[in-house]
Amino acid sequence: MASSPFYTADHLAFRDVVRRFVEREIEPYAHQWDEAEEFPRELYIKAADIGLLGLGYPEEFGGVEADQFMRIVASQELARAGCGGVSASLMSHTIGAPPIARAARPEVRARVLPDILSGRKISALAITEPSGGSDVAGLRTRARRDGDHYVVTGEKTFITSGMRADYLTVAVRTGGDGAGGVSLLLIPGDTPGLSRTRLSKMGWWASDTATLHFDDCRVPAENLIGEEGAGFKVIMQNFNSERMGLAASCAAFAQVCVDEAIAYARERRTFGKPIAQHQVIRHKLVDMAQKVAATQAMLELLAWRVEQGENPVAEICMLKNQATQTMAFCASEAVQIFGGAGFMRGIKVERIYREVKVNAIGGGTEEIMKDLASRQMGL
């Protein structure tokens, strides 16, 4: 990163701050938190204190000015701990809070955002339903207007930070079928009628994930985010940044696999010499490093294009697939290089290997990404 022309002295200084934070506050506890399937809420406060939670949000609410490359720095330094569950829940506000900052009423923004950006409250996004995920326009959770409130009935599932979130940005149907009937509501976590069920997962153990049940939840109408029926557009505005963030993290997790595999290959000995001296291992490491370098270059080029005001939707979809496939390849090869040790819990490459699939599914599946990219290309 240091040699890239995209990063200024400010980016590099922030990288050092986040790196020290990760080394001190996350890495020593990553395995413990993963096994416990949670991490302390105090971590949000500590992350806010170094400016991590406020990146890209308005200063009036406690935010910090940040470009695409500052966000890349944050995502990739967090990934160095090799624990995607911590990163996912600690930063769940990066998908839950942007619609609030962009489209909520001024009084709602002023009431909610300072607590989220200071780490006092947790924000989550709730779109996916038991009946479908990527088909946002087909969602079924309904919000019926009743005077000064909406009455919400339905379910959401696979919600990151779903068990602990204090504020839920929820996609609901306020109108007829299709995208035009979708709205967004900000639902407080203590709303009567809201219940939550914890879900057990293949990976991201340290991140709480939940199914949310809305049983005639009364939500103030002022909590509508944007205009009624305009929720689909606000949700779509979220996806580019979410996919860029996922790609940045995946590239960094892949790099962690390279680094860990190189270190292990230099120490592990077979047939009288370190396994790094066997050609087959050296070639694996080169293949891994090559894929990471290509992914990182694509990520940084697209970040630069976004900074120039472009909206390269097709390329961002392809980037997400490139990054998740690179992570999958590097995680698999790293575990193979570690051999039996790679199958043991408690090391980074084992955790990362378990976390491959959630990245290939979340934020839009690989299949959806290909289809969306092809349509953007006019195919």
N, C-alpha and C positions, 0 to 999 in steps of 0.2 A: 504493500500500500504506500509506503513512504516514497517510492520512486515514481508513483503515478502522478501525472500532471493534473489530475482532477482534485487532488487533496491539498488544501492550504495549510498554513501553520495552525490555524484554528481547528481544523479537522484533526490534525495530528495531536494537538494538545488535548482535545476532548477524548481521542482514542486512549491516550495514556491515563486519563482520569478514569474512564470506564474499565480499562484493563486492570488497574489497581483495585477498583471496586469489585470486579469479578474474582480476582485472586484472593481478596480478603473476605468478601461477604458471601460468595456463592460456591466457588470451587471446593473448599474444604468440607462443605456440607452436602454436596450434590447427591452422593450416594445415599446418605442418611435420609434426605428429604424425599428422594425417589422411592425408597422403601416405605417411608411413612405415608406416601401419597399426598403430601402437602408440604408447604413451607410457611414460615412465620409471616403474619401480616406486617410485621415491622419492616420487612424487606421493602415494601412499597414506599414507606417513609424514607428509608435510606436511599433508595433509588431516586426519589424525588429531590433529595438534598443535593445530589450531584447534577441535577438538571436532566436526568434521563427520561422521566415521565412527561416533562413539558415540551419535548422537542416538537417544533412545528406548530404549536398552539399559540394563540394570541397572548401577548405579554400581560394584558390587563387581567387575565385569569390565572396568571402564574406560569404562562408558557415561555418558551425560549425560541427565538428565531432559528430556523434550521432548514437547510436545503436537502436535496436527495442524498447527497454524499454524507451529510451528518447522520442521516437515518441509517445509511449503510454501515457507517462506523459503529453505531449503537447495536444494530442487529448482529454484526459479525463479532464484536467483542463479547457480547453476551454468549454467543455460541461457543466460545473458547472453553466454557465450563463443561461442554459436552452433555448438557442436560436440557433438552428441549422443553420439558414440562415446566421448568422454572421460567424460561424465556416466554413461553406461550401465555401463562397466566399473569406473570408480572407485567406483560405488555399487552394484555387483552384490551386495554383502553385504546390502543392504536386502531382498533376496528370498531369499538363501541362508542368512542367519544367524537370522532370526526363528524358524523351526522349532526350531533348536538352543536358542535362549534360552527358548523356550516349553515344549519337550517332551523335550529330551535329558536323560540322566542327569546328576545334579549333578557327578560327577567329569569327565564329558565337557565340560560347560559350562565348568568351571573350567580345563580344559586347553586348550580351543579358542578361546573367545570373547576372552580378553585379547589374543591374538596378532592376531585379526581386527580388533578395534576399535582397536588401536594401529597398524595398517597394515603389520605385519610379515608377515601372511599374507593371502591373497586367498580369498574365499568366493564360491561360485557355486551356483545352483540348476539341477538337471538333471531335467526332467520330459518335455519334448517328445521324441518318437521319430520315426524315419523313416516309421513307419506312421500317425502322427497326432499332432496337437498338442492341440487343445481337448478332445478326448475322453480326459480323464485316466483315467477308469474303465476304458478299454480298453487301457491300456499293457501291453507285453509283456515288458519287461526283467524277468528272473526272479532271485530270490534264494532259494536252497535252503539250509535249515539243515543244518549239518554240525558237530555237537558245539558247540564254543564259537565257531563262525564261521558266517557266511552266505557262500555261494558265488554270485557275481553273474555273470550272462551276459546280454548284450544290447547295445543301442545307444541313445544319446541324441544329439539333433542340435539345431542352432541355439542352442547353449549360450553365453550371454554370459559372458566371462572363462574360457571353456572351456579355452583353451590354457595359461593361467597359474595357474588356481585351485589353491590348496594344499588346500582342503577343498571337497568336492562333496556337496551335499545332494541325494540321488538318490531318486526315486520308483521303487519296485520292486514286483514281484508276489511275495508270499510265500504267497498262498492261491489260492482259486479265482477264477473270472471275476467281473468287476464291481468296484464300489467297495470292497466288503468284503474283497477280497483284496490291497489296496494297502497297502504300508508305506513308511516313509522310512528311509533309511540314510545315515549320514555316512561318506563314503568318502575317505580321504586321497589326495591327488594323486599320491603316489609308490607306490601300491599295485601290486604285480606283476600283470601281466595287463591293466592299463589303458593304452590307447594313445589318441592324439588326432590328429585331422585338421583342419587350419586351413581355414576356409571363406572365400571371397571374396564380398563383398556389394555391393548397390546403394549403401548408405549406411553410417553408423556405422563408417567405415573405421578410426578410431583404436581401436575396441573389438575385441579379439580374439573371434572366434566359432568354435566348433568342433563337430565330431562326436566323441563319446566312444565308445570300443569297450571293452566289458568281457568279457574272455575268462577265465572261471573265476577271478575276483578274490575272494580270501579276505578278508573283512571281519570284525573282531571283533564278536561278537553284542552287546557292550555299546554299540556304535555305533548300535544301533537307536534311532530318534527316536520317542518315544511308544510306544504299545503296538503289537504286531504286528496288522496288519489295520486300524489306525486312521489310516493315513497320509493317506487321502483327506480326512478331516476337517481334519487339520492343514494340508494344502495349500489347502483352501477358505478357511481362516482367513487365509491369506496374501494372497488375491486382492483383498480390499477395499483393503488398504493399498497393494498394487502398483498398482491401478487409480487410486487417488487420486494416487499419486506420478506416474504417467504423465500424468494429466490436468493436474496442476500444471505439469509440464515442457512439455507441448504448449501450454498457454496462454502460458507464458513465451516459448517459441520463436516463437509467433505475434506476441507483443509485440515481440520483436527484429525481426521482419520489418517491422512497422509503423514502428518507430524508424529502421531502416536505410533504408526506402523514403522516409520523410519527409525525412531528411537528404539523400538523393540527389536527390530531386525539387526541393529548394531550390537545389541547385547545378547540376544538368544543365539546359542551356538549349536550346530549340528555337524556331524562328520568332521569335527576338529576345527571349525571356523564359524564366525558369525554368519547367520543366514543371509545377511545383506551381501555377502560375497558370493552367494549362489546366483547365477544369471537369471534364473526364473523369478526370484524375489526382486532383484533389481529391476527387471522389466515390468513387473507388477507395479512397483513404486513409480516408475516413469509414466506408465499409462494413467495412473491415478493423478499425478501432478499435472499431466498434460490436460486432462479433462477439467480439472479445477481452474487452471489458467485460462482456458477457453471460456468457461462459464463466467469467471470474474470479469474478463474483458467485455463480454456481451452485456453483463450487468452494468458496468460502468459507462459503456457507450449509451445504453438506453437511459440511464439516469441523466446523463448529459443532455440527451435529446428532450427528455421531459423538462429539464431546467430551461431549455430554449423555447418552451411553450408548445412542443409537439405532443401528440396523443397517439403514440405508436401501439395501438391495442394488439394487433396481430403479433408484433415482435415481443411484447410483454408476455403474451400467452405462450409463445415459443420459449422465451427465457425461463418461465416457470417450469416447463417440462424439461428443458435442458438442465436446470439446476436440480430438480428432484431426481432425474436420471443419473446425474453425476454423483449426487449423494448416495443413491442406491448402489452404484458401482463401487464407490470408494469404501462404503461401509462394509460391503460384502468382501472386498479384497482385503481390507484391514483385518477383519475377523479371521479370514483364511490365513493371513500371515501370522497372526497371533496363535493360530492353532487351537489347542484345547483351552489355553488361557483366554482366548477370545469368546469362549462359550460361558465363561464364569461371570456372574453378576459382580458389579462394583468397579468396572473399568469403563472408560469413555466409549470405546468402540462397540462394546456390547450394548450400552444404552442407545447409542446412535443407530445401531443396526435395527433395534426395535422401533425406532421412531421414523424410519424411512417412509412407511406407507401413509402415515397421517399427512405428511407433506404432499404426497402425490394425490391425495384426495381433497384436503382442505383448500379453501380459496378457489375451488373449481377443479374438477378431476382432470387428469391428463387427457381423457377422451373429450371432455367438454372444451378444454383448451385448444385441442386440434380442430374441433369443429368451428369454434369461434374464430380462430385464426384463418381458417380456410374461407369463411364467409367474408371476413375483412379483406381478404385477397381477391374477392370477386369470384370465387370458385363455386 
